[in-house]
């Protein structure tokens, strides 16, 4: 294995660690770090929640706890994101790295935060530490795509989730009460919820389906630090939401927001980010609201489940009628099977 | 490798060979055969076209041509389908197998033809040949799914092909002239055509899109024995099909059939099988005809391409409106990427 492959191998582990923080770290990005000495991991960690230590400090603490502090000066620190160089809720990570005298630092993404961007490399180099940037950069960038948008546009990242028949419908004939998608797909949706700070739907969905919109049966274990996501219900008239709806009566009812008469979805997303620190939001709505968000160019990522069923009729997953002026295109879409359902996923560009 | 794995390994090769006959052998099924002596292939062949020799005889001729006839009594013949035991256009294969004194015969599928079914095994055993049945039976059955239906229901097998947006539309806004799907998916459709005896569409598609419906850029090489598929146009009124349509004017115009005022699709498929030996038919139509065939329970297989685009409007891939009384369910669907398009495919059951 050459040096480049070795770097990629350790960075991959750091990425896996970082992913454990998805949905927990807002307004911070999720970050993972691994300390490697002579092809051995001697410390690792990730950012577990905003306010708690950063990934680098967790990895350092782990290395110290394992009695490896003496090896740090001969070790490389792999971290998915450029280390922070300013004091926030915690002191700058560059300081801790310099203090422990690491030989080399390898990172994936540049920090999109304008206050940090590109600064760490200089600071570390000036302290005599070798720096390699951009290892598995795409993968590292993908991890923090919501955070990047938060920084650039000051609004929440929107993942639209739909579960449709092969002919694009989200409902079945009234005599059939079953879900369209199977258990594996539905369980993955709970994992998606756990990776977001909020789930958004329309009043009509609440009136028709009375969903819980909580994390109950996730595909992957969820951190005990994770709260239930906010449930945001958009409606013309708050009084039209039945008082006995699950979202309004269950033990998480204080995590439900009803938002009336939204005329500007961009402003809504800006407010949700600024006021509630909602970095990522899962839009689980019917076709009308879905179409509104698409029209506004505000669906950033598409997660479409296609159940192996043709219904011939029913409610459209995306309301038909007028063409979108700018079509929504998935960039490098992926397809994955969940049981017999196919999930097509990708980031959205409008053109 | 144990004996079972070895059998599966050779049968897999026979299946690959058989597949080369797809679309060529009607009204016969496609069949492949491999002769193995001490873990070496000493002869192989497949059924290339109706009227030409069966797979077993081609494999035997290949073995003879290679000077291996002396090894036959110590060899195993692998064949995807139970050998025929009656005289058709060619004498029974069981005769040739017995004549050459093979030690053992291994086959996958039972012949669904009631005149052959299960008979070969008895004949061969009585001649002192060991017989193993059912090796990779599912895979072998899959190869001849159209033939089985031809035998059971006396009609053509219908593969419905659609190419839709992620929201179930087959057309884009008038300002956009591009195809929804990319080159790889379109090329695969040409391969699908080469595996069928006919392509069917509606008059409206001919009027709107003026398609060629020929095999031009297939994904896989096509046998020189393959004719262009029949092009069957269903319409209320033959006079409504423009005289200058490609299907009516190109060099294959004698392969175009216009069928007027079909009221009974089952009868149509029975006639196409009986009169034209159309074993498999690719339905490449708009949503209206697609819905008609689904309503009638006559789509046997679904090949749906999903392009990574949300259009928000356009013609439905399957006409909306009333629910299908019996939903169309894909059995063990598969998903495969063709470039950025996802192909979801499976046999259909109605329930």
Contacts between the chains, C-beta under 8 A, distances in Angstrom:
chain1	res1	chain2	res2	distance
A	164	B	168	7.3
A	166	B	302	6.9
A	166	B	304	5.5
A	166	B	318	7.9
A	166	B	330	7.4
A	166	B	344	6.5
A	167	B	168	5.3
A	167	B	316	7.1
A	167	B	317	5.9
A	167	B	318	3.9
A	167	B	320	7.7
A	168	B	164	7.3
A	168	B	167	5.3
A	168	B	168	2.3
A	168	B	169	7.6
A	168	B	316	7.4
A	168	B	317	7.2
A	169	B	168	7.6
A	169	B	320	7.5
A	172	B	323	7.3
A	172	B	327	7.3
A	173	B	323	3.8
A	173	B	324	8.0
A	173	B	327	7.7
A	176	B	327	7.5
A	291	B	312	6.2
A	294	B	310	6.1
A	294	B	312	6.2
A	295	B	312	7.4
A	302	B	166	6.9
A	302	B	310	7.2
A	304	B	166	5.5
A	306	B	306	6.9
A	306	B	344	6.2
A	308	B	329	6.2
A	308	B	330	3.6
A	308	B	333	4.2
A	308	B	344	7.1
A	308	B	346	6.1
A	309	B	327	5.5
A	309	B	328	7.0
A	309	B	329	5.4
A	309	B	330	7.4
A	310	B	294	6.1
A	310	B	302	7.2
A	310	B	318	5.9
A	310	B	324	6.8
A	310	B	327	6.6
A	310	B	328	4.0
A	310	B	329	8.0
A	311	B	323	5.8
A	311	B	324	6.4
A	311	B	327	5.8
A	312	B	291	6.2
A	312	B	294	6.2
A	312	B	295	7.4
A	312	B	318	6.2
A	312	B	319	7.8
A	312	B	320	7.6
A	312	B	321	7.6
A	312	B	322	6.6
A	312	B	323	5.4
A	312	B	324	3.5
A	312	B	327	7.5
A	312	B	328	7.8
A	313	B	320	5.6
A	313	B	321	5.5
A	313	B	322	5.2
A	313	B	323	4.1
A	313	B	324	7.3
A	314	B	320	7.8
A	314	B	323	6.5
A	316	B	167	7.1
A	316	B	168	7.4
A	316	B	320	7.5
A	317	B	167	5.9
A	317	B	168	7.3
A	318	B	166	7.9
A	318	B	167	3.9
A	318	B	310	6.0
A	318	B	312	6.2
A	319	B	312	7.8
A	320	B	167	7.7
A	320	B	169	7.5
A	320	B	312	7.5
A	320	B	313	5.5
A	320	B	314	7.8
A	320	B	316	7.5
A	320	B	320	7.7
A	321	B	312	7.7
A	321	B	313	5.5
A	322	B	312	6.6
A	322	B	313	5.3
A	323	B	172	7.3
A	323	B	173	3.8
A	323	B	311	5.8
A	323	B	312	5.4
A	323	B	313	4.1
A	323	B	314	6.5
A	324	B	173	8.0
A	324	B	310	6.8
A	324	B	311	6.4
A	324	B	312	3.5
A	324	B	313	7.3
A	327	B	172	7.3
A	327	B	173	7.7
A	327	B	176	7.5
A	327	B	309	5.4
A	327	B	310	6.5
A	327	B	311	5.7
A	327	B	312	7.4
A	328	B	309	7.0
A	328	B	310	4.0
A	328	B	312	7.8
A	329	B	308	6.2
A	329	B	309	5.4
A	329	B	310	8.0
A	330	B	166	7.4
A	330	B	308	3.6
A	330	B	309	7.4
A	330	B	340	7.3
A	332	B	340	7.2
A	333	B	308	4.2
A	333	B	340	5.6
A	333	B	342	7.1
A	335	B	335	4.8
A	335	B	336	7.8
A	335	B	337	5.6
A	335	B	342	4.3
A	336	B	335	7.8
A	337	B	335	5.6
A	340	B	330	7.3
A	340	B	332	7.2
A	340	B	333	5.6
A	342	B	333	7.1
A	342	B	335	4.3
A	342	B	342	6.6
A	342	B	344	5.4
A	344	B	166	6.5
A	344	B	306	6.2
A	344	B	308	7.1
A	344	B	342	5.4
A	346	B	308	6.1
